[in-house]
Amino acid sequence: MKDLNWIKNGLIAHRGLHTIDKSVPENSMMAFHNAIAKGYGIEMDVNILKDGTVVVFHDKNLNRLCGVDQYLIDLTFDDIKNLKILNTEETIHTLSDVLTFINGRVPLLIELKPYGDCDFFCGNFMKVMKDYQGLWAMHSFHPKYVKWFRNHHPEIIRGQISEYFKNDPKMNKVSKFLMKHLWVNSVTKPDFINYGIHDMPNRYLDRAQKKGILVIGYASRSQTEFDKVKQYYSNSVFEFFEPTQR
């Protein structure tokens, strides 16, 4: 039996406990250190490199965070290991190194970014995760990644991330419709849904919740937003503030 209580009731810091002034970057060791110091669970992003190394990093391109216009899937870890994030001393770390640092001290909600080959990414990800002893779950926007876990590791907690995708001009209308209405759930069978808070509440989530699927939101940036999500659903990951459970 999967235990989702930590996702339902815990406080989970989005990309670690990073700061709005960027002095503590997202998905950095300092952000993870700060979250652990507060006892917060950590939501983090992972990507795959050309050499199969799984790294903790949000974007598919290095430009926004490191000022280098190159794609991760074209690079090896040696290519990026010395890059600085947002002009700080923080660097990009492998998932393996991050897991060694966290060492089960807080639960982890790990988002697999939908870039690169699914089998290659998920297979290499599980090589890293297979011996990890702490609490963790995966989630992803791409139904193919969630379905991979349904097929290959059904024992692992899996989540489907979604929203209305109003600001995504590259996404076709059919995909937006299927994702927004959560019709992909019939294929992925997620244990929980993580939905954009600015598109909550909605009838698609209400229907899923009535079926017993856990619903959380991302990412609350104030107590007001956090409380609004919890008025309708179970929880919300948060960033740029420290929430109070009511």
HELIX and SHEET records of a PDB file:
HELIX    1   1 ASN A    5  ASN A    9  1                                   5    
HELIX    2   2 MET A   29  LYS A   38  1                                  10    
HELIX    3   3 ASN A   63  CYS A   66  1                                   4    
HELIX    4   4 LEU A   72  ASP A   74  5                                   3    
HELIX    5   5 PHE A   77  ILE A   80  1                                   4    
HELIX    6   6 LEU A   95  ILE A  102  1                                   8    
HELIX    7   7 CYS A  118  MET A  129  1                                  12    
HELIX    8   8 PRO A  143  HIS A  152  1                                  10    
HELIX    9   9 LYS A  173  LYS A  180  1                                   8    
HELIX   10  10 ASN A  185  THR A  188  1                                   4    
HELIX   11  11 ILE A  197  ASP A  199  5                                   3    
HELIX   12  12 ARG A  203  LYS A  210  1                                   8    
HELIX   13  13 GLN A  223  TYR A  232  1                                  10    
SHEET    1   A 4 ILE A  12  HIS A  14  0                                        
SHEET    2   A 4 GLY A  41  ILE A  48  1                                        
SHEET    3   A 4 VAL A  54  VAL A  56 -1                                        
SHEET    4   A 4 HIS A  93  THR A  94 -1                                        
SHEET    1   B 8 ILE A  12  HIS A  14  0                                        
SHEET    2   B 8 GLY A  41  ILE A  48  1                                        
SHEET    3   B 8 LEU A 108  LEU A 112  1                                        
SHEET    4   B 8 TRP A 136  SER A 140  1                                        
SHEET    5   B 8 ARG A 158  SER A 162  1                                        
SHEET    6   B 8 PHE A 192  GLY A 196  1                                        
SHEET    7   B 8 LEU A 214  SER A 220  1                                        
SHEET    8   B 8 ASN A 235  PHE A 238  1                                        
END                                                                             
